[in-house]
Amino acid sequence: MRVVATNEAKTHLSALLQEVTKGETIVISRGRKRLAKLVPYDEPAARPRVGEVMDAPFLIPDDALRPMNEQELQTWGLK
């Protein structure tokens, strides 16, 4: 990680951006205070369109929605 002063960053911005595209990280500082960081830009993942399936479909077993029996109700403190 390279640290450059604000005046150097203004003067050499194009060169600094070339370094960043090669994977370098540049920190811009004013005196000893670090102000900003130049890092390579990562394209965000494409968002799904309306109605597009994001995940693989899954199956809910038939017994998942059945009523609880007496023992299950007691176990959950519902009776």
Order of alpha helices (4+ residues) and beta strands (2+ residues): beta-alpha-alpha-beta-beta-alpha
